[in-house]
Amino acid sequence: MVVENRLIQRRYRLLGTIGRGGMGEVWRARDESLGRQVAVKCLKPTGPRHEPSFLQVLRERFRREARVAAALQHRGITVVHDFGEDDGTLFIVMELLSGRNLSQLLDDSRRQPLPVPDLVEIAEQVTAALAYTHEQAVVHRDLKPANIVRTADGTVKICDFGIARLGHDIGFTARLTGTGVAMGSPHYMSPEQIGAHGVDHRSDLYSLGCVLYEIATGVPPFDLGDAWAVLVGHRDLAPEPPRTLRPDLPEVYERIILDLLAKDPDDRPRDAGELGKRLADARRPQPARDAAAGPDDLTVPAPRLPSWTRGMTLGSPAGPARRPYGHPVDRATTVLTDTWTGGCEARSGEESPPAGIASPAPPDDRRATLAALAGRHTAALDLGRLGRWEEAGAAHRALAAERERLLGPDHPDTLTSRLEAGHALGRLGRSFEAHQIYAEVLAGRERALGPDHPDTLSCRHHVALNLGRLGRLEDCRAMAHEVAGARARVLGAHHADTLATRCELAHVLGRLGLWTEALHTYRDIAAARTAALGPEHPDTLSARYEVGIGLGRLGRSGEALALYRDLAAARTRAQGADDPETLRARHGLGVNLGRQNRWQEALAEAREVAAARARVLGPDHPDTLVSRRETAVALGWLGRWDEALDRYREVADARERVLGAAHLDALASYGDLAQCLEQLGRADEAAALHRRVAALRRERAARRGAGQSGVTR
């Protein structure tokens, strides 16, 4: 039996019940290990009346629920910290934040409909979350007002994926529950759920239609006498048009709601993406028919909820995998509220929001300020995309100061701006300053979110990446290994972010000369991406490219050559002959031709790739200069040192001009140039160049030592 003050798994102290649902009960708890409050969902105690075989199925379903929920990363979905079993009680640990679910919002207003702008904002945010979950083949199956929460800052979140299932697992659920009725709430169940027919993502759209109908009118679409009558209504009756109950509802939204409530799934919007487009179109003002227009001509007012809660990002993608599998990166803080389910009395008095969380119902001028700051955030990101990193960094620093003043130093948006400022410094080669910012943001996220939150882990990934840039390779290796393990535990071993950190780990292993370990890691990543994305997905091909590097470094140039031939062909099919990644694969092909002493072929490949890169990327782009250097290398091996000298000098001059004389790439080019001079018998010039390189290296080391003395984390 679950009781107050019980300690779950010697870590989570239960403080009091928050609510109860079909699968169990939810408790406010304290994480004794980290000193923070969390929500703990416990499966209802099971007595001897249940057969062992059923209990085993129940346990497995509960574990599946936790794994599915933990893999979902979207601002509109709760995040799972932990799950397990303690003395026969199955539990899931989730984040806790003050807020109100839609059922409670209606109760607060004595079941009066929500204002139209609130309805619109809720519909759009829930639709975006469903679009994401449906892309992951996850169907909620129990969407209802009590499972949709509006948090203090206006973010709308879907809670309780307690009966969510991967799409292909729906058949198991139907068999387990007989009619399927027990697996949903009657007022919000789709006709196909009631009939135990095949259920897919369109069932969630029907349930969303029921929710929108209720918050638009104050009553569910089939508010009949008993549960059976409600089910019959869903199956056989047409809902009363919402505008007969609420005439001021714009007609466009009535049409959307009624289309969602179509009995036949084929008659509903095709998917949440299509629904999102219709909602976006509905926001656009419609021209009035005449000066005396009535309710039918109402356009949608500007949203009262802070639309800045949508569209925010938490930093640049964390590594080589630029997006999670099949959908855009979209990582914002997702939390479980302490009013997660209905059916419990409201607490006497309201607590203040946790530090760093915006207080409820900000004034209109504050909302406008925050919306303006969101626009500045987007503009600063655009500066970075254009390569204008000085301006981007300055914009993010100013934005961070404004957000700290308005929201507090540990608010996610403040930390996001500071993180982006760190990214800009890193792009400018100012890694020591970037490290200080990353360390401060990491401390803030650990305080606000905990050490295992995906956003905290993302920041730790960047810290590890920057340690590598600072030359602290062993520290980078240790932290990348730690973050990869944590991401595997929290997100799953094959999650895109987990694989991104493993890529960074493999990269630093290579820099440390541990190429056998690096190659093994890259091959694991390539296999995981092949299984999840397919053999010709860009992220899979990126991992295969790194496998080729490992093979070449280990002297297995024949295998590397075959891999790069296949990779260049695959890149050409997928992205075209002039795509930078296609040219990167061809560059690897040329390098390995040289390693097999096929220098004439290597020279031809290097010249073609250098010309293509100059045309596509520009003559001074780092990749172009690498290919021009490879041309010089091939000329030298062919004994054509005069020509090689010209190429080496061109590369050295360009790197000094673009990067500065003390940059590592520029210093490497001076070394190449000196060696070429020696081959031509110009020893005095070579010696002078060697002395210059030595002086620049001493100067660089002195600057690095001064900067490193300030790095404490």
Sequence and secondary structure as in RCSB ss.txt:
>XXXX:A:sequence
MVVENRLIQRRYRLLGTIGRGGMGEVWRARDESLGRQVAVKCLKPTGPRHEPSFLQVLRERFRREARVAAALQHR
GITVVHDFGEDDGTLFIVMELLSGRNLSQLLDDSRRQPLPVPDLVEIAEQVTAALAYTHEQAVVHRDLKPANIVR
TADGTVKICDFGIARLGHDIGFTARLTGTGVAMGSPHYMSPEQIGAHGVDHRSDLYSLGCVLYEIATGVPPFDLG
DAWAVLVGHRDLAPEPPRTLRPDLPEVYERIILDLLAKDPDDRPRDAGELGKRLADARRPQPARDAAAGPDDLTV
PAPRLPSWTRGMTLGSPAGPARRPYGHPVDRATTVLTDTWTGGCEARSGEESPPAGIASPAPPDDRRATLAALAG
RHTAALDLGRLGRWEEAGAAHRALAAERERLLGPDHPDTLTSRLEAGHALGRLGRSFEAHQIYAEVLAGRERALG
PDHPDTLSCRHHVALNLGRLGRLEDCRAMAHEVAGARARVLGAHHADTLATRCELAHVLGRLGLWTEALHTYRDI
AAARTAALGPEHPDTLSARYEVGIGLGRLGRSGEALALYRDLAAARTRAQGADDPETLRARHGLGVNLGRQNRWQ
EALAEAREVAAARARVLGPDHPDTLVSRRETAVALGWLGRWDEALDRYREVADARERVLGAAHLDALASYGDLAQ
CLEQLGRADEAAALHRRVAALRRERAARRGAGQSGVTR
>XXXX:A:secstr
   TT EETTTEEEEEEEEE SSEEEEEEEETTTTEEEEEEEE    TTS HHHHHHHHHHHHHHHHHHHH   T
TB  EEEEEEETTEEEEEE  B EEEHHHHHHHTTT    HHHHHHHHHHHHHHHHHHHHTTEE S   GGGEEE
ETTS EEE   TT EEGGGHHHHHHHHTTSGGGS GGG  HHHHTT    HHHHHHHHHHHHHHHHHSS TT  S
SHHHHHHHHHH     HHHH TTS HHHHHHHHHHT SSGGGS SSHHHHHHHHHHHHS    SSTT  GGG   
   SS GGGSS   SS SSS  SSTTS         BTT SSSS   SS     TTS  SS  HHHHHHHHHHHH
HHHHHHHHHHTT HHHHHHHHHHHHHHHHHHH TTSHHHHHHHHHHHHHHHHTT HHHHHHHHHHHHHHHHHHH 
TTSHHHHHHHHHHHHHHHHTT HHHHHHHHHHHHHHHHHHH TTSHHHHHHHHHHHHHHHHTT HHHHHHHHHHH
HHHHHHHH TTSHHHHHHHHHHHHHHHHTT HHHHHHHHHHHHHHHHHHH TTSHHHHHHHHHHHHHHHHTT HH
HHHHHHHHHHHHHHHHH TTSHHHHHHHHHHHHHHHHTT HHHHHHHHHHHHHHHHHHH TTSHHHHHHHHHHHH
HHHHTT HHHHHHHHHHHHHHHHHHHHHHHHHHTT   
